[in-house]
Amino acid sequence: MDWSAAYDNAGFIPEAAGYLTRWPTEAAAFRAEAAGRLDLPYGAGPREAFDLFTPEGTPEGLVIFVHGGYWRRFDRTDWSHFAAGPLTRGWAVAMPSYPLCPDVTIPEITDCIRRAVEAAAAEIPGPIRLTGHSAGGHLVARMPAAELAPEALSRVERILPISPVSDLRPLLQIDLVETLRLTPESAEAESPRLAPAPDIPVDVWVGAEERPVFLDQARWLAEAWGAAHHVATGRHHFDVIDDLRDPESPMVAALLA
């Protein structure tokens, strides 16, 4: 089996490049209109910062969205518009960036997101919801076992990984393994599927038209954790997150339940 092809989403999605060029433009337009604060640091590194979008009035709580990109691409400013659904429902939304492979390892990225969650939690009181896409889905699923500060972890009431990579061991077979600086030891330690199920409600979301390995990855996590498992009809890896922009979508309803 060609594992590199198996995990290549863009190569199998028609007009994939259009998503990658459209997202930053739509995100910039959203930031120009949305209320909030940008570039809040959670660490000393240039990518260790988050944007915080706030609704009118007192927030219902805090949603934290972690972007994907194979742990090696993108920035929070490419994804701002995906805050729209929860924001319209009265929730504040934090979107962190993080250092990328190969400058750092995946365990180091996990620790960055832990610190980002703690910093965002200090800005907004109330319940917390964690969601993320692809590599971001992996990162939010890592949080229950990532030594998150108790005062932040105790407020996390739901985790919604979207198209997550829940078992990193198959990635040891892909061409990018050296870029990801992945070892057998780190692949095992960083696999949420292999961690104890958290005492937090989890909804695993994936598109029905995704690559078979991503359908497997989502199912593995749902089965390992006894989590809810949603397969979105007609959605592929790049458009499965579109429902985050719709305040009335089933995805946003599940996230904020």
Residue pairs with C-beta under 8 A, 6 or more apart in sequence:
3 170
3 171
3 173
3 174
4 173
4 174
4 175
4 176
5 11
6 170
6 211
6 212
6 213
7 170
7 171
7 174
7 211
7 213
8 211
9 16
9 134
9 210
9 211
9 214
9 236
9 237
9 238
10 16
10 17
10 20
10 238
12 211
13 19
13 236
13 237
13 238
16 238
19 238
19 239
23 78
23 79
23 81
24 77
24 78
26 81
27 77
27 78
27 79
27 80
27 81
28 77
28 80
29 81
30 80
30 81
30 83
30 84
31 38
31 51
31 77
31 80
34 53
34 80
34 83
34 87
35 53
35 54
35 55
35 56
36 51
36 52
36 53
36 54
36 92
37 51
37 52
37 54
38 51
38 52
39 49
39 51
40 49
40 50
40 51
40 52
40 119
40 120
40 123
41 48
41 49
41 119
42 48
42 49
42 50
42 96
42 112
42 115
42 116
42 118
42 119
42 120
43 49
43 112
43 115
45 99
45 112
47 75
47 97
47 98
47 99
47 100
48 97
48 98
48 99
48 112
48 115
48 116
49 76
49 96
49 97
50 76
50 94
50 95
50 96
50 97
50 116
50 119
50 120
51 76
51 77
51 80
51 94
51 95
52 92
52 93
52 94
52 95
52 120
52 123
52 124
53 80
53 83
53 87
53 92
53 93
53 94
53 95
54 87
54 92
54 124
55 87
55 88
55 89
55 90
55 91
55 92
57 90
59 90
59 91
59 92
59 124
59 126
60 89
60 90
60 91
60 126
60 127
60 256
61 91
61 92
61 124
61 126
61 127
61 128
61 129
61 157
62 91
62 92
62 93
62 94
62 120
62 121
62 123
62 124
62 126
62 127
62 128
62 129
63 83
63 86
63 91
63 92
63 93
63 94
63 128
63 129
63 130
63 131
63 255
63 256
64 93
64 94
64 95
64 96
64 116
64 117
64 120
64 128
64 129
64 130
64 131
64 140
65 79
65 82
65 83
65 93
65 94
65 95
65 131
65 132
65 133
65 136
65 244
66 95
66 96
66 98
66 113
66 116
66 130
66 131
66 132
66 133
66 136
66 137
66 139
66 140
67 74
67 75
67 76
67 78
67 79
67 95
67 97
67 132
67 133
67 135
67 136
68 74
68 132
68 133
68 134
68 135
68 136
68 137
68 163
69 100
69 134
69 135
70 101
70 134
70 135
70 176
70 180
71 100
71 101
71 106
71 109
71 135
71 180
72 100
72 101
72 102
72 176
72 179
72 180
73 100
75 97
76 95
76 96
76 97
77 97
79 95
80 95
81 245
82 241
82 244
82 245
83 93
83 95
83 244
84 244
84 245
84 246
84 247
85 243
85 244
85 245
85 246
85 247
85 249
85 251
85 252
86 93
86 129
86 244
86 247
86 252
86 255
86 256
87 93
88 247
89 247
89 252
89 256
91 129
91 256
92 123
92 124
94 116
94 120
94 123
94 124
96 112
96 113
96 116
96 120
98 109
98 112
98 113
98 116
98 139
99 108
99 109
99 112
100 109
101 109
101 179
101 180
101 181
102 178
102 179
102 180
102 181
104 112
105 181
105 182
105 186
106 168
106 180
106 181
106 182
106 186
106 190
107 186
107 189
107 190
109 139
110 139
110 142
110 146
110 190
111 146
113 139
113 140
113 142
113 143
113 146
114 143
114 146
114 147
114 148
117 128
117 130
117 143
117 148
117 152
118 148
118 149
118 152
121 128
121 151
121 152
121 155
126 155
127 155
127 156
127 157
128 152
128 155
128 156
128 157
129 156
129 157
129 158
129 159
129 160
129 255
129 256
130 140
130 143
130 156
130 158
130 159
130 160
131 137
131 140
131 159
131 160
131 161
131 162
131 244
131 255
132 138
132 139
132 140
132 161
132 162
132 164
133 162
133 163
133 240
133 241
134 162
134 163
134 164
134 165
134 237
135 165
136 162
137 161
137 162
137 163
137 164
137 165
138 161
138 164
138 165
138 166
138 168
138 190
138 192
140 159
140 160
140 161
140 164
141 159
141 161
141 164
141 166
141 192
141 202
141 221
142 190
142 192
142 195
143 153
143 156
143 159
144 153
144 156
144 159
144 195
144 198
144 200
145 192
145 195
145 196
145 198
148 156
156 200
157 200
157 201
158 200
158 201
158 202
158 203
158 254
158 255
158 256
158 257
159 198
159 200
159 201
159 202
159 203
160 202
160 203
160 204
160 205
160 251
160 254
160 255
161 192
161 202
161 204
161 205
161 218
161 221
162 205
162 206
162 240
162 241
162 251
163 205
163 206
163 207
163 210
163 214
163 217
163 218
163 237
163 240
164 192
164 204
164 217
164 218
164 221
165 171
165 214
165 217
166 191
166 192
166 193
166 217
166 218
166 220
166 221
166 224
167 191
167 193
167 194
167 217
167 220
168 182
168 186
168 187
168 188
168 190
168 191
169 184
169 187
169 188
169 191
170 213
171 177
171 180
171 182
171 187
172 182
172 184
172 187
188 194
192 221
192 224
192 225
193 220
193 221
193 224
194 224
197 224
197 225
197 226
197 227
198 225
201 227
201 228
201 257
202 221
202 222
202 225
202 227
202 228
203 227
203 228
203 230
203 254
203 255
204 218
204 221
204 222
204 227
204 228
204 229
204 230
205 218
205 230
205 232
205 240
205 251
205 254
206 214
206 215
206 217
206 218
206 230
206 231
206 232
206 240
207 214
207 231
207 232
207 234
207 235
207 236
207 237
207 239
207 240
208 215
208 231
208 232
208 233
208 234
208 235
209 234
209 235
209 236
210 235
210 236
210 237
210 240
211 237
214 237
215 231
218 229
218 231
219 229
221 227
222 228
222 229
223 229
228 254
230 250
230 251
230 254
232 240
232 243
232 251
235 242
243 249
243 250
243 251
243 252
244 251
244 252
244 255
246 252
